[in-house]
């Protein structure tokens, strides 16, 4: 299958780089709007703290991306990211389809890690492009954010592993047993 070129068709690596920056800029701004809802729905104090901290960090990621755009001589603008839009929509559905408590917290962690993995992939790729394009200042900003996204993912895993997933399983079994009565 071949695709038709149009005026927005990427013609070189820089075009792909700029397009990727626009995607992740949209994604980070969407997260700034989404994280407060996750915070309100979480019950585990460690998870609530992690979400609150990550919201502040995500706002910094937006600022950093604006600096990246400036470094490469482009206007900071977002382009709707279909991948992130889908991940966020799925996360919203999980919130609606889970009971409050450990089960919902486990679902929030799962959704959050999908977001983190998408961001890790995006920032890793953008950093590789920046390196190839010899955009050293942009590379520094992108690598700093990449490191923070990796740490956020590890923190979410540790929260899930510190009894939260086990509590979600116990809560699920109790709920199932109560329905059977």
C-alpha positions in Angstrom: 0.0 0.0 0.0 1.4 3.4 -0.9 0.3 6.7 0.5 -0.2 9.9 -1.3 2.0 12.8 -0.4 0.5 16.1 0.6 1.7 19.4 1.9 2.3 18.0 5.4 4.2 14.9 4.2 7.5 14.5 6.1 10.4 14.7 3.6 13.3 14.2 5.9 14.3 13.3 9.4 13.9 16.8 10.7 10.3 16.8 9.6 9.7 13.5 11.4 11.4 15.0 14.5 9.2 18.1 14.5 6.1 16.0 13.9 7.1 13.8 16.9 7.6 16.9 19.1 4.2 18.2 18.1 2.6 14.8 19.1 4.3 14.6 22.5 3.6 18.3 23.2 -0.1 17.6 22.6 0.1 14.4 24.7 1.8 16.2 27.7 -0.8 19.0 27.6 -3.6 16.4 27.5 -2.0 14.7 30.6 -2.0 18.0 32.5 -5.8 18.0 32.1 -6.2 14.2 32.8 -4.0 13.7 35.9 -6.2 15.7 38.3 -9.1 13.3 37.5 -6.8 10.3 38.2 -5.8 11.9 41.5 -9.4 12.4 42.5 -10.2 8.8 41.8 -7.2 7.2 43.5 -7.4 6.1 47.1 -4.0 4.8 47.9 -2.0 7.6 49.5 1.3 6.6 47.7 -0.5 6.6 44.4 -2.2 10.0 45.0 1.2 11.4 46.0 2.8 10.0 42.8 0.1 11.4 40.6 0.3 14.8 42.3 4.1 14.9 41.9 3.8 13.7 38.3 1.4 16.5 37.4 4.0 19.0 38.5 6.6 17.2 36.6 4.4 17.0 33.5 3.9 20.7 33.6 7.7 21.0 33.6 7.8 18.6 30.6 5.5 21.0 28.7 7.8 23.9 29.5 10.9 21.8 28.5 9.2 20.9 25.2 8.6 24.6 24.5 12.4 25.1 25.0 13.1 22.3 22.6 10.9 24.0 20.0 12.7 27.2 20.6 16.1 25.5 20.3 15.3 24.2 16.9 13.6 27.4 15.7 10.1 26.1 15.6 6.9 27.4 17.1 5.6 25.3 20.0 2.4 23.7 18.8 0.6 20.5 19.4 -0.7 18.0 16.9 -3.4 15.6 18.2 -1.7 12.4 19.1 -4.0 9.5 18.2 -2.0 7.1 20.3 -2.2 9.1 23.5 -5.8 10.0 22.8 -6.6 6.2 22.7 -4.6 5.4 25.8 -6.3 8.2 27.8 -9.7 7.1 26.5 -9.0 3.6 27.6 -7.9 4.9 31.0 -11.1 6.9 31.4 -13.1 3.8 30.6 -11.2 1.8 33.2 -12.1 4.5 35.8 -15.7 4.1 35.0 -15.7 0.3 34.9 -13.9 -0.3 38.3 -15.0 -0.1 41.9 -13.5 2.5 44.1 -10.5 1.3 46.2 -7.6 -1.0 45.4 -9.2 -2.3 42.3 -9.5 1.1 40.8 -6.1 2.1 42.0 -4.6 -1.0 40.2 -6.4 0.1 37.1 -5.1 3.6 37.4 -1.6 2.3 37.7 -2.1 0.1 34.6 -3.4 3.1 32.7 -0.6 5.3 33.9 2.1 2.8 32.9 0.7 2.6 29.4 1.1 6.4 29.3 4.6 6.2 30.7 5.6 3.5 28.2 4.3 5.6 25.3 6.2 8.6 26.6 9.4 6.6 27.1 9.2 5.4 23.6 8.5 8.8 22.2 11.2 10.6 24.2 13.7 7.9 23.4 13.0 8.2 19.7 13.0 12.0 19.7 16.4 12.0 21.6 17.8 9.7 18.9 16.6 12.0 16.2 18.0 15.1 18.1 21.4 13.4 18.4 21.4 12.5 14.7 20.4 16.0 13.7 23.1 17.4 16.0 20.5 19.3 18.1 22.5 19.1 21.3 20.4 21.5 23.4 17.2 19.8 22.4 18.9 16.4 23.1 19.7 17.5 26.7 16.1 18.5 27.4 14.7 15.3 25.9 17.1 13.1 27.8 16.2 14.8 31.1 12.5 14.2 30.5 13.2 10.6 29.3 14.9 9.9 32.6 12.0 11.3 34.6 9.5 9.2 32.6 11.5 6.1 33.4 11.6 6.9 37.1 7.8 7.5 37.1 7.3 4.1 35.5 9.5 2.4 38.2 7.7 4.2 41.0 4.3 3.0 39.7 5.6 -0.5 39.6 6.8 -0.3 43.1 3.5 1.1 44.3 1.7 -1.8 42.6 4.1 -4.3 44.1 3.7 -3.0 47.7 0.5 -4.9 48.4 -1.7 -2.8 46.2 -2.2 -5.5 43.5 -2.7 -8.1 46.2 -5.3 -5.9 47.9 -7.1 -5.4 44.6 -7.2 -9.2 44.2 -8.6 -9.6 47.8 -11.2 -6.9 47.2 -12.2 -8.6 43.9 -12.7 -11.9 45.7 -14.7 -10.4 48.5 -16.9 -8.6 46.0 -17.4 -11.8 44.1 -18.3 -13.7 47.3 -20.8 -11.0 48.4 -22.6 -11.2 45.0 -22.8 -15.0 45.3 -24.6 -14.7 48.7 
